[in-house]
Amino acid sequence: MAIDCEPGSGPAVALFRSLGDPTRLAILRRLATGEARVVDLTGELGLAQSSVSKHLACLRDCGLVDYRVDGRQSFYFLTRPELLDLLRSAEQLLAATGEAVALCPVYGTAAGSPAAVTR
């Protein structure tokens, strides 16, 4: 018996895909502590400027982050406080399920390595 996907679930799928990238999640976690410039994020996350800028553009397109200009600098910030609640809830869920998600054969990790299947 096939299970139909619920109509209208596309936005939720897009949201969780945007949160599913390790770099974007790291950026969001950092921005949860306060505003940051691209140079701050590159230094703190050890990533190239082009990579950080690309991921910030994606997060801006999703409406999760925005920026304000101060002189010649742009400061990025979270646009929705609900995102902090979602991240906290995810951490609580992960704590409650222990290793179950990490052991998932499709999306989990094996001994700390990325999952074999990327969707």
Sequence and secondary structure as in RCSB ss.txt:
>XXXX:A:sequence
MAIDCEPGSGPAVALFRSLGDPTRLAILRRLATGEARVVDLTGELGLAQSSVSKHLACLRDCGLVDYRVDGRQSF
YFLTRPELLDLLRSAEQLLAATGEAVALCPVYGTAAGSPAAVTR
>XXXX:A:secstr
      TT HHHHHHHHHHTSHHHHHHHHHHTTS B HHHHHHHHT  HHHHHHHHHHHHHTTSEEEEEETTEEE
EEES THHHHHHHHHHHHHHHHTTTTTT TTTS BTTB  S   
